[in-house]
């Protein structure tokens, strides 16, 4: 979380989990910052898991606390097992899953035989349309 944000300013009961490949961390941090500016708390593995902490337990705890999952889909995130594990856990909770595309089109993602239908059925957005998601999130938070 950015240092200038006060923890009390965030809706702690409304957390957004951000799933991404390690090589996409810089952009994932920018997505988290934008979400936090709308008033929701975020979970980003690099920012919220201490060195030496049980990574998988912390991921599961954060998914249990989250209300939404953002999946930052890039060509390299498609091959990351933890991205798919996090999607599966969110799907099992019937959590909204928002796919944000960068370097992929919805058609490319949908034509990939390895992509499960639970993703293909979603209304995926391009990274350049992320402001649309932020407006909807703000409405959900009453902002």
C-alpha positions, 0 to 999 in steps of 0.5 A: 500500500502506498505510504501516504494512504492512511489504513483507516481510509480504506474499506477494510471489509472490501478487499480486492485480490490482484493475481499476476505473474512476477514479471508484471509486479510493477504494473500490478502495484499501479493497479493496486494503487488505483484501487486503493485510491477508490477506497478498497483495500488490496492484496498483492503478494509482494506487498503483503507476504513477508519473507519466510511467511507461509506463502500458500497459507497467506494467499488462501487467507487473503482470498478468503477475505477478498470480495473480488479477484483482478487477474492481470492477464499477459502472455507470460501470466498464462503459464504461471500456476499460481495465477490459475490456482488463485482463479480456481480458488476465487471461482470456488468462492463464486467471487467476481473475477475481473480479467484485465488484458495486456498484450492479449486480445479477448479473441486470442485468450478465447481461442486458446484451448487451454483457457478454462470456460470460466474465464472465457465466459467473463467480460474481459477488459483491456488495460486501457479500459481499467478506468471503467472498472475503477468507476464501477468499483467506486459505485460499489463502494459508494464513492 
